[in-house]
Amino acid sequence: MGETTPHTPAPSPTEEHAAAMEAAAAAASSQPTNFKVIIIGAGMAGLSAANHLLQNGCDSFCILEARGRIGGRIVSIPLAQQKVELGANWIHGVLGNPIFEIAVQHGLVSVVNIPKPHKVVATTEDGQQVPFNILQEIYEAYVCFLRRCDEYFLCQYSPPPDINSVGEHINFEIQIYLSSVEDPKEKRLKQLIFNCLLKRETCITGCTDMNEVDLLELGSYTELQGGNIVLPAGYSSILRPLTAQIPKEAIITKCPVKKIHWKRKKTLTGLDTVDENEENDSDDSEKTVTEFPPAGGAPATTSGASSAAGSRENTPSTGDKNSRCGSVESDTGVNSDFPVRVTCEDGRVFYAEHVICTIPLGVLKSCHKNLFDPELPHYKQESIEHLMFGTVDKIYLEYDRPFLSADISEIMLLWDDDKYEEHASDEERATHEYLSKHWYKKIYSFAKISDTLLLAWVSGLEAEFMETLSSDVVAEKCTEILRNFLQDPYVPKPKRCVCTSWKSQTFTMGSYTSIPVGALQEDIENLAQPLYTSPHAFKPVVLFAGEHTHSNFYSTVHGAYLSGRTAAQYLVGNEEPDEITLESDGSDLSAWIQGIALD
């Protein structure tokens, strides 16, 4: 999977690691290829897993990273004399958030978070500014509608008939709310504000339209209290403490993975990947080892399941009582005792007893059938297909001089969508022709990052289309929008426009996970389930981590962090089916919250 160069600046390497990684890459030929654990991906989940292995005495691991940098969807770049985020923007919440705890511990954020004054101005296309009291009224009503959507999951309510999505429910509430407004102009203005807030919600959720998001599952996402926290030195600054203990040579960059051979059997010459047809040539091919371990930690089998990889004696020991996760040696000097073989795009081959896969959901959607050998179990494949991995992009506009009033922090754009979309069907709105004329109407606001830097967000199909345009074209369109809504023909053109392109990035193919209509929280839980080679193995051979595998904190950095730690814990626990205990350094408040049932 070679990475194509996007039309916008690709996420750049983290400065403090770039030189060291180049040196490590130069010495790649002398690197060992046998490990206890291979971690695929050096994003938050992969780094978290590596740290948890180290904290529990396991240093026999390597991280294979496709890009030339670490961090995954965490990327900070210098712009307008400050750090701005191309990916993850905030630490979402304080209490129980391990990312916040790490940031505070290393002096990356102030414990006292003083919010900046925030004055929002909402205007229509003809420059009419909405009175603040109306804006506040509609916003408070909207928040109330959204909270009611959460309650269906939390309280097991039944929604009104024929309402399945968040968008349908909120629009149902909006119509009831506006039915009491008699003045048609006031009614229309309030409708435009609601429409703007729904566009904003698509960027928060990660979708094209809120009609795509399942109503009954919205409340599965758990919001941590404390608001959104910004890291003054950039989100990438969190990567420094996370990599401080990881040996530089353990992170192998520019090494995209081509194939993960994960269920292999002994042969005269070593281990070969199991042929699923051969494995079940005298039995029903659907019968397989169950990948769900019972509460004790040992996997069970389905009725009539066959032992695909042989007995436990035919699989490598993954942790007798006297050794945890230390160095790995092969008795024969060849790679015949490792059930995992990972082949990379450049031809390199690595062997391990376990692999932790943190590949983003967008990439899994694209290539999971070709990536895993044998293919993933059907229930995992179905969950990958069920879940949504939306696109959310940012547009940064840098100016030579300020042009907005100093007290204005954000301009909300109240597009009159009905004027443009009255006769367009959902199919037509997805066409290239339609998007080329209307993509920019998905921009719901321009927020002031500084006096000379503005930020706009765009989501879904419109974001994907925006990625095909040059930054000059995007800058011209944004200038036209600002001049129109502000009724000011002298709004200057930006001296620089930086757009993200997460859908076009080969190693992400989108932004983050959400649950669409028809999918379930259970699909995320299915993705998180590890895979075992046999019904007798206590420890899994393939583990999964990443924001798409945390059933309550999906779409967040802290969700990715916790999922990486959980995956690593499977491998450092005792061989006996004891209760899994997460070790804490004493400062990590989230260690105990991990075990709380949030559903």
C-alpha positions as CSV (number, residue, x, y, z in Angstrom):
1,M,0.0,0.0,0.0
2,G,2.1,2.9,-1.2
3,E,1.0,6.3,0.1
4,T,0.0,8.8,-2.5
5,T,1.0,12.5,-2.2
6,P,-2.1,14.6,-1.4
7,H,-2.6,18.0,-2.9
8,T,-2.3,19.5,0.5
9,P,0.6,19.3,2.9
10,A,0.9,15.8,4.2
11,P,1.3,15.4,8.0
12,S,5.0,16.0,8.7
13,P,7.3,13.8,10.9
14,T,7.6,14.7,14.6
15,E,10.8,16.7,14.8
16,E,12.3,15.0,17.8
17,H,12.1,11.5,16.2
18,A,12.7,12.1,12.6
19,A,16.5,12.0,12.7
20,A,16.6,9.0,15.0
21,M,14.2,7.1,12.9
22,E,16.2,7.8,9.7
23,A,19.3,6.4,11.4
24,A,17.3,3.4,12.6
25,A,16.0,2.8,9.0
26,A,19.6,2.9,7.7
27,A,20.5,0.1,10.0
28,A,17.4,-1.9,9.1
29,S,19.4,-4.8,7.6
30,S,20.9,-5.5,11.0
31,Q,17.6,-5.5,12.9
32,P,16.2,-8.7,14.4
33,T,13.2,-10.1,12.8
34,N,11.9,-12.4,15.7
35,F,9.9,-10.8,18.4
36,K,7.5,-11.7,21.1
37,V,5.1,-9.1,19.9
38,I,4.7,-7.1,16.7
39,I,2.7,-3.9,16.9
40,I,1.3,-2.6,13.7
41,G,1.0,1.2,13.7
42,A,2.8,3.9,15.8
43,G,-0.3,6.0,16.5
44,M,-1.7,6.4,20.0
45,A,-2.9,2.9,20.3
46,G,0.4,1.4,19.2
47,L,2.5,3.6,21.5
48,S,0.2,2.9,24.4
49,A,0.5,-0.9,23.8
50,A,4.3,-0.6,23.6
51,N,4.5,1.4,26.9
52,H,2.3,-1.1,28.7
53,L,4.5,-4.0,27.5
54,L,7.6,-2.2,28.7
55,Q,6.1,-1.4,32.1
56,N,5.4,-5.1,32.5
57,G,8.9,-6.3,31.6
58,C,8.4,-7.1,28.0
59,D,11.0,-5.5,25.7
60,S,10.8,-8.0,22.8
61,F,8.6,-6.1,20.5
62,C,8.8,-3.9,17.4
63,I,6.4,-1.3,16.0
64,L,5.9,-1.3,12.2
65,E,4.8,2.1,11.0
66,A,3.8,2.7,7.4
67,R,4.5,6.4,7.5
68,G,7.8,8.2,7.9
69,R,6.6,9.6,11.3
70,I,4.9,8.5,14.4
71,G,1.6,9.8,15.8
72,G,-1.0,8.5,13.3
73,R,-3.9,11.0,13.3
74,I,-2.0,13.3,15.8
75,V,-0.2,15.9,13.7
76,S,0.8,19.4,14.7
77,I,2.5,21.8,12.3
78,P,3.7,25.4,12.7
79,L,1.5,28.0,11.1
80,A,1.1,31.7,11.8
81,Q,3.7,31.6,14.5
82,Q,1.9,28.9,16.5
83,K,1.2,25.1,16.5
84,V,-2.0,24.0,14.7
85,E,-3.6,20.6,14.5
86,L,-4.1,18.7,11.3
87,G,-5.6,15.8,13.1
88,A,-6.8,15.4,16.8
89,N,-7.6,18.8,18.1
90,W,-8.5,18.5,21.8
91,I,-8.2,16.4,24.9
92,H,-11.8,15.5,25.4
93,G,-12.5,15.6,29.1
94,V,-10.5,15.6,32.3
95,L,-11.8,13.1,34.9
96,G,-10.5,9.6,34.0
97,N,-8.8,10.7,30.8
98,P,-5.3,9.2,30.6
99,I,-4.2,11.7,28.0
100,F,-5.0,14.6,30.2
101,E,-3.1,12.9,33.1
102,I,0.0,12.4,30.9
103,A,-0.2,16.0,29.7
104,V,-0.4,17.3,33.3
105,Q,2.3,15.0,34.6
106,H,4.7,16.3,32.0
107,G,3.8,19.9,32.2
108,L,2.2,20.0,28.7
109,V,-1.0,21.7,29.9
110,S,-2.1,23.8,32.8
111,V,-4.2,22.1,35.5
112,V,-6.3,25.3,35.6
113,N,-8.0,25.7,32.3
114,I,-9.2,29.2,31.7
115,P,-11.5,29.4,28.7
116,K,-11.0,32.3,26.3
117,P,-13.9,34.8,25.8
118,H,-16.0,33.4,23.0
119,K,-18.2,35.7,21.0
120,V,-20.1,34.0,18.1
121,V,-21.7,36.0,15.3
122,A,-24.2,34.3,13.1
123,T,-25.1,35.8,9.7
124,T,-27.2,34.9,6.7
125,E,-26.0,35.0,3.1
126,D,-27.2,38.6,2.7
127,G,-25.2,39.7,5.8
128,Q,-28.1,39.8,8.2
129,Q,-26.8,39.3,11.7
130,V,-28.9,37.2,14.1
131,P,-29.6,38.7,17.5
132,F,-27.6,36.9,20.2
133,N,-30.6,36.0,22.3
134,I,-32.2,34.1,19.4
135,L,-28.9,32.3,18.7
136,Q,-28.6,31.3,22.4
137,E,-32.3,30.2,22.5
138,I,-31.9,27.9,19.5
139,Y,-28.6,26.5,20.7
140,E,-30.0,25.6,24.1
141,A,-33.0,23.9,22.4
142,Y,-30.7,22.0,20.1
143,V,-28.6,20.7,22.9
144,C,-31.7,19.6,24.7
145,F,-32.8,17.7,21.5
146,L,-29.4,16.0,21.2
147,R,-29.4,14.9,24.9
148,R,-32.8,13.3,24.3
149,C,-31.3,11.3,21.5
150,D,-28.7,10.0,24.0
151,E,-31.4,8.8,26.3
152,Y,-32.7,6.2,23.9
153,F,-29.5,4.2,24.5
154,L,-29.1,5.0,28.2
155,C,-32.7,4.4,29.2
156,Q,-33.9,1.9,26.5
157,Y,-36.7,4.1,25.3
158,S,-38.5,3.4,22.1
159,P,-38.4,6.2,19.5
160,P,-41.4,7.5,17.6
161,P,-42.4,5.2,14.6
162,D,-40.3,5.4,11.5
163,I,-37.5,7.4,13.2
164,N,-34.2,5.5,13.1
165,S,-31.5,8.2,12.9
166,V,-30.3,11.1,15.0
167,G,-31.0,13.5,12.1
168,E,-34.6,12.4,11.8
169,H,-35.3,12.7,15.5
170,I,-33.7,16.1,15.8
171,N,-35.6,17.4,12.8
172,F,-38.8,15.9,14.3
173,E,-38.2,17.9,17.5
174,I,-37.3,21.0,15.4
175,Q,-40.6,21.0,13.6
176,I,-42.5,20.7,16.9
177,Y,-40.5,23.5,18.4
178,L,-41.0,25.8,15.4
179,S,-44.7,25.1,15.1
180,S,-45.4,27.6,17.8
181,V,-43.4,30.4,16.0
182,E,-46.0,32.6,14.1
183,D,-43.7,35.1,12.3
184,P,-42.5,33.3,9.1
185,K,-39.3,35.3,8.9
186,E,-38.4,34.5,12.5
187,K,-39.3,30.9,11.9
188,R,-37.1,30.7,8.8
189,L,-34.2,32.3,10.7
190,K,-34.4,29.8,13.5
191,Q,-34.6,26.9,11.0
192,L,-31.3,28.1,9.5
193,I,-29.6,28.1,12.9
194,F,-30.8,24.6,13.5
195,N,-29.5,23.6,10.1
196,C,-26.1,25.1,10.9
197,L,-25.8,23.3,14.2
198,L,-26.6,20.0,12.4
199,K,-23.8,20.6,10.0
200,R,-21.5,21.2,13.0
201,E,-22.7,17.9,14.4
202,T,-21.6,16.0,11.3
203,C,-18.0,17.2,12.0
204,I,-18.2,16.2,15.6
205,T,-19.7,12.8,14.8
206,G,-17.8,12.1,11.5
207,C,-20.5,11.7,8.8
208,T,-22.0,13.3,5.8
209,D,-25.5,13.8,7.3
210,M,-26.9,13.1,10.8
211,N,-29.6,11.0,9.1
212,E,-26.8,8.4,8.7
213,V,-26.2,8.1,12.5
214,D,-28.1,5.4,14.4
215,L,-30.5,7.0,17.0
216,L,-30.5,4.0,19.4
217,E,-26.7,3.8,19.5
218,L,-25.8,7.5,19.9
219,G,-25.7,7.3,23.7
220,S,-23.1,4.5,23.6
221,Y,-20.4,7.2,23.3
222,T,-19.4,8.3,26.8
223,E,-18.4,11.9,27.3
224,L,-15.9,12.6,30.0
225,Q,-16.4,15.7,32.0
226,G,-14.1,18.7,31.9
227,G,-14.6,20.2,28.5
228,N,-12.1,20.3,25.6
229,I,-8.5,21.0,26.5
230,V,-5.9,22.4,24.0
231,L,-2.2,21.5,24.3
232,P,-0.3,24.8,23.9
233,A,2.7,23.2,22.4
234,G,0.6,21.2,20.0
235,Y,-1.0,17.7,20.4
236,S,2.2,16.2,19.0
237,S,3.9,17.2,22.2
238,I,2.1,14.3,23.9
239,L,4.2,11.9,21.8
240,R,7.4,12.8,23.5
241,P,6.7,11.2,26.9
242,L,5.0,8.3,25.2
243,T,8.2,7.5,23.2
244,A,10.7,8.4,25.9
245,Q,11.1,4.8,27.1
246,I,10.7,3.0,23.7
247,P,14.1,2.2,22.1
248,K,14.4,4.1,18.8
249,E,15.3,0.9,17.0
250,A,12.0,-0.7,18.1
251,I,10.0,1.8,15.9
252,I,10.5,0.9,12.2
253,T,9.0,3.6,10.0
254,K,8.3,3.6,6.3
255,C,7.4,0.0,6.6
256,P,3.8,-0.6,5.3
257,V,2.5,-4.1,6.1
258,K,1.3,-6.2,3.2
259,K,0.2,-9.4,4.8
260,I,-0.4,-10.8,8.3
261,H,-0.2,-14.6,8.4
262,W,-1.7,-15.4,11.8
263,K,-3.0,-18.9,11.9
264,R,-0.1,-21.3,11.0
265,K,0.6,-25.0,11.6
266,K,3.8,-27.0,12.0
267,T,5.2,-28.7,8.9
268,L,8.5,-30.5,8.3
269,T,10.1,-27.3,7.3
270,G,8.6,-25.0,9.8
271,L,5.3,-23.1,10.1
272,D,2.9,-22.6,7.1
273,T,-0.3,-20.6,7.0
274,V,-3.3,-22.7,7.6
275,D,-5.5,-23.2,4.5
276,E,-9.0,-22.8,5.8
277,N,-10.4,-25.2,3.2
278,E,-7.8,-27.8,4.1
279,E,-8.5,-27.2,7.8
280,N,-12.2,-28.0,7.4
281,D,-12.1,-30.3,4.4
282,S,-14.0,-33.0,6.3
283,D,-16.2,-30.7,8.2
284,D,-18.5,-27.7,7.9
285,S,-16.2,-24.8,6.9
286,E,-18.2,-22.4,9.2
287,K,-17.1,-24.3,12.3
288,T,-14.2,-22.6,13.8
289,V,-12.5,-21.7,17.0
290,T,-14.5,-19.1,18.9
291,E,-12.5,-15.9,19.4
292,F,-14.4,-14.9,22.5
293,P,-12.7,-16.0,25.8
294,P,-14.9,-16.5,28.8
295,A,-14.6,-14.4,31.9
296,G,-11.6,-16.4,33.1
297,G,-9.5,-15.6,30.1
298,A,-9.4,-19.0,28.4
299,P,-11.1,-19.3,25.0
300,A,-14.0,-21.6,24.5
301,T,-15.1,-23.4,21.4
302,T,-18.4,-23.5,19.5
303,S,-20.3,-26.7,19.2
304,G,-18.3,-29.1,17.1
305,A,-15.4,-26.7,16.7
306,S,-12.2,-28.1,15.3
307,S,-8.7,-27.4,16.7
308,A,-7.3,-25.7,13.6
309,A,-3.8,-25.1,14.8
310,G,-3.4,-28.4,16.7
311,S,-3.0,-28.9,20.4
312,R,-1.3,-26.5,22.7
313,E,1.9,-28.5,22.5
314,N,2.1,-27.5,18.8
315,T,1.9,-23.8,19.6
316,P,4.6,-21.7,21.1
317,S,4.5,-21.1,24.9
318,T,3.4,-17.5,25.4
319,G,4.2,-17.1,29.0
320,D,5.0,-19.8,31.5
321,K,4.9,-18.9,35.2
322,N,8.6,-18.1,35.3
323,S,8.8,-15.8,32.2
324,R,6.5,-13.0,31.3
325,C,7.4,-11.4,27.9
326,G,11.1,-11.4,27.7
327,S,13.6,-12.0,24.9
328,V,12.6,-14.6,22.3
329,E,15.0,-17.2,21.0
330,S,14.4,-19.9,18.4
331,D,15.8,-23.3,19.2
332,T,16.5,-24.1,15.6
333,G,17.8,-20.8,14.6
334,V,15.0,-20.4,12.0
335,N,11.6,-18.9,12.4
336,S,9.7,-22.1,12.9
337,D,8.3,-21.4,16.4
338,F,6.4,-18.2,15.6
339,P,2.7,-18.5,14.6
340,V,2.7,-14.9,13.2
341,R,4.5,-13.9,10.0
342,V,4.2,-10.3,8.9
343,T,5.4,-9.4,5.4
344,C,5.9,-5.8,4.4
345,E,5.6,-3.9,1.1
346,D,9.4,-3.6,0.8
347,G,9.9,-7.4,1.1
348,R,11.0,-7.5,4.8
349,V,9.5,-10.3,6.9
350,F,9.0,-10.3,10.6
351,Y,8.0,-13.1,12.9
352,A,6.3,-13.0,16.3
353,E,4.2,-15.0,18.8
354,H,1.6,-12.2,18.9
355,V,0.6,-9.2,16.8
356,I,-1.3,-6.1,17.9
357,C,-3.1,-4.6,14.9
358,T,-3.9,-0.8,15.3
359,I,-4.6,-0.2,11.6
360,P,-7.4,2.4,11.3
361,L,-10.9,1.3,10.4
362,G,-10.8,3.1,7.1
363,V,-7.9,1.0,6.0
364,L,-9.4,-2.2,7.3
365,K,-12.5,-1.5,5.3
366,S,-10.4,-1.2,2.2
367,C,-8.1,-4.2,2.5
368,H,-8.9,-6.5,5.4
369,K,-9.7,-9.4,3.0
370,N,-6.2,-9.2,1.5
371,L,-4.4,-8.1,4.7
372,F,-5.1,-11.2,6.8
373,D,-4.2,-14.7,5.9
374,P,-6.4,-16.5,6.7
375,E,-9.2,-14.0,6.4
376,L,-10.8,-12.6,9.6
377,P,-13.8,-14.5,11.0
378,H,-17.1,-13.6,9.4
379,Y,-18.4,-11.7,12.4
380,K,-15.4,-9.4,12.4
381,Q,-15.7,-8.8,8.6
382,E,-19.3,-7.9,9.0
383,S,-18.6,-5.5,11.9
384,I,-15.9,-3.8,9.8
385,E,-18.5,-3.3,7.0
386,H,-21.3,-2.2,9.4
387,L,-19.4,0.7,11.1
388,M,-18.8,4.1,9.5
389,F,-15.4,5.7,9.2
390,G,-16.3,9.3,8.2
391,T,-14.1,12.1,6.8
392,V,-13.7,15.4,8.6
393,D,-11.2,17.9,7.2
394,K,-9.9,21.3,8.2
395,I,-9.2,24.4,6.2
396,Y,-6.7,26.9,7.7
397,L,-6.6,30.4,6.3
398,E,-3.5,32.5,7.2
399,Y,-3.6,36.3,6.6
400,D,-1.0,39.1,6.6
401,R,-3.2,41.3,8.7
402,P,-6.3,41.1,10.9
403,F,-9.6,42.0,9.3
404,L,-12.2,40.8,11.8
405,S,-13.2,42.7,14.9
406,A,-11.0,41.8,17.8
407,D,-13.9,40.6,20.0
408,I,-15.4,38.2,17.4
409,S,-14.2,34.6,17.8
410,E,-16.4,32.8,15.3
411,I,-18.6,33.5,12.3
412,M,-21.5,31.0,11.9
413,L,-22.7,30.7,8.3
414,L,-26.5,30.4,8.0
415,W,-26.8,28.9,4.5
416,D,-30.3,28.9,3.0
417,D,-29.9,25.2,1.9
418,D,-33.5,24.9,0.7
419,K,-32.8,27.5,-2.0
420,Y,-30.2,25.1,-3.5
421,E,-31.3,21.6,-2.6
422,E,-35.1,21.7,-2.8
423,H,-35.3,19.3,-5.7
424,A,-32.1,17.2,-5.1
425,S,-32.4,13.6,-4.0
426,D,-29.8,11.9,-1.8
427,E,-28.4,10.1,-4.8
428,E,-28.0,13.4,-6.7
429,R,-26.3,15.1,-3.8
430,A,-23.6,12.4,-3.9
431,T,-22.7,13.0,-7.5
432,H,-19.6,14.8,-8.6
433,E,-21.6,17.3,-10.5
434,Y,-23.7,18.3,-7.5
435,L,-20.7,18.4,-5.1
436,S,-18.7,20.6,-7.4
437,K,-21.4,23.2,-7.2
438,H,-22.3,22.9,-3.5
439,W,-19.4,21.3,-1.5
440,Y,-18.5,24.6,0.3
441,K,-22.0,25.0,1.7
442,K,-21.1,22.3,4.2
443,I,-18.7,24.9,5.9
444,Y,-20.7,25.9,8.9
445,S,-18.4,28.5,10.4
446,F,-15.0,30.3,10.4
447,A,-13.4,30.2,13.8
448,K,-10.6,32.6,14.8
449,I,-7.5,30.7,16.0
450,S,-5.6,34.0,16.2
451,D,-6.0,37.5,14.7
452,T,-4.5,36.3,11.4
453,L,-5.6,32.7,11.3
454,L,-9.0,31.2,10.7
455,L,-10.2,27.6,10.8
456,A,-13.1,26.1,8.9
457,W,-14.3,22.5,9.1
458,V,-16.0,20.4,6.4
459,S,-17.3,16.8,6.6
460,G,-18.5,13.8,4.7
461,L,-18.8,13.7,0.9
462,E,-18.2,17.4,0.7
463,A,-14.8,17.0,2.5
464,E,-13.8,14.2,0.2
465,F,-14.6,16.4,-2.8
466,M,-12.7,19.3,-1.3
467,E,-9.6,17.1,-1.1
468,T,-9.6,16.9,-4.9
469,L,-9.2,20.7,-5.2
470,S,-6.1,22.8,-5.1
471,S,-5.5,24.9,-2.0
472,D,-5.8,28.0,-4.2
473,V,-9.3,27.1,-5.3
474,V,-10.3,26.4,-1.7
475,A,-8.8,29.8,-0.6
476,E,-10.7,31.6,-3.4
477,K,-14.0,30.0,-2.5
478,C,-13.5,30.8,1.2
479,T,-12.7,34.4,0.4
480,E,-15.9,34.6,-1.7
481,I,-17.9,33.2,1.2
482,L,-16.5,35.6,3.8
483,R,-17.1,38.6,1.5
484,N,-20.6,37.5,0.9
485,F,-21.6,36.8,4.5
486,L,-19.8,39.8,6.0
487,Q,-21.0,42.0,3.1
488,D,-17.5,43.3,2.8
489,P,-15.8,43.3,-0.6
490,Y,-12.5,44.1,0.9
491,V,-12.0,40.9,2.9
492,P,-8.4,40.0,1.9
493,K,-7.3,36.8,0.3
494,P,-5.3,34.6,2.6
495,K,-1.6,34.4,2.1
496,R,-1.7,30.7,2.8
497,C,-4.3,28.0,2.8
498,V,-3.7,24.6,4.4
499,C,-6.2,21.9,3.9
500,T,-6.1,18.4,5.4
501,S,-6.8,15.3,3.3
502,W,-7.6,12.4,5.6
503,K,-9.7,10.5,3.1
504,S,-6.8,10.7,0.6
505,Q,-4.2,9.5,3.1
506,T,-3.5,5.9,2.2
507,F,-2.8,4.9,5.8
508,T,-6.0,6.4,7.3
509,M,-8.6,6.7,4.6
510,G,-10.9,8.8,6.8
511,S,-11.0,10.4,10.2
512,Y,-12.8,8.5,12.9
513,T,-15.5,6.0,13.7
514,S,-19.2,6.4,14.3
515,I,-22.2,4.0,14.4
516,P,-24.5,4.3,11.4
517,V,-28.1,3.3,11.1
518,G,-28.3,-0.5,11.4
519,A,-25.0,-0.9,13.2
520,L,-24.5,-1.6,17.0
521,Q,-22.1,-0.9,19.8
522,E,-21.6,-4.6,19.6
523,D,-19.9,-4.2,16.3
524,I,-17.1,-2.2,18.0
525,E,-16.9,-4.9,20.7
526,N,-16.6,-7.5,17.9
527,L,-13.6,-5.6,16.4
528,A,-11.9,-5.5,19.8
529,Q,-12.1,-9.3,20.4
530,P,-8.7,-10.9,20.1
531,L,-8.2,-14.1,18.0
532,Y,-6.8,-17.4,19.2
533,T,-5.0,-20.1,17.2
534,S,-6.6,-23.0,19.1
535,P,-9.2,-23.7,21.8
536,H,-6.4,-24.6,24.2
537,A,-4.4,-21.3,24.0
538,F,-4.7,-19.0,26.9
539,K,-3.2,-16.0,25.1
540,P,-4.5,-14.7,21.8
541,V,-2.3,-14.5,18.7
542,V,-4.0,-11.4,17.0
543,L,-5.2,-8.5,19.1
544,F,-6.8,-5.3,17.9
545,A,-6.6,-1.7,19.2
546,G,-7.4,1.8,18.0
547,E,-10.2,4.2,18.6
548,H,-12.5,2.0,16.5
549,T,-12.2,-0.8,19.1
550,H,-13.3,1.1,22.2
551,S,-17.0,0.8,22.6
552,N,-17.5,3.9,24.8
553,F,-14.7,6.2,23.7
554,Y,-14.6,5.6,20.0
555,S,-13.4,8.5,17.8
556,T,-11.1,9.8,20.6
557,V,-7.4,9.8,21.4
558,H,-8.0,8.5,24.9
559,G,-10.1,5.7,23.5
560,A,-7.2,4.7,21.3
561,Y,-4.8,4.9,24.3
562,L,-7.0,2.7,26.5
563,S,-7.5,0.1,23.7
564,G,-3.8,-0.2,23.2
565,R,-3.2,-0.8,26.9
566,T,-6.0,-3.4,27.1
567,A,-4.5,-5.3,24.1
568,A,-1.1,-5.4,25.7
569,Q,-2.6,-6.5,29.0
570,Y,-3.8,-9.7,27.4
571,L,-0.1,-10.6,26.8
572,V,1.4,-9.7,30.1
573,G,-1.1,-11.3,32.4
574,N,-0.5,-14.7,34.1
575,E,-0.9,-17.9,32.1
576,E,-3.6,-19.0,34.5
577,P,-7.1,-17.6,33.7
578,D,-6.9,-15.0,36.5
579,E,-8.8,-11.7,36.6
580,I,-7.0,-9.1,34.4
581,T,-5.6,-6.3,36.4
582,L,-4.3,-3.1,34.8
583,E,-1.1,-1.8,36.5
584,S,-0.9,1.8,37.4
585,D,1.9,4.2,38.1
586,G,-0.2,5.9,40.8
587,S,-0.9,9.0,38.8
588,D,-3.2,7.3,36.2
589,L,-6.7,7.9,37.4
590,S,-8.1,6.1,34.3
591,A,-6.6,2.7,35.4
592,W,-9.6,2.1,37.7
593,I,-12.2,3.6,35.4
594,Q,-11.3,1.1,32.7
595,G,-12.9,-1.7,34.7
596,I,-16.2,0.2,35.3
597,A,-19.1,-1.0,33.2
598,L,-20.3,2.1,31.3
599,D,-23.2,0.5,29.6
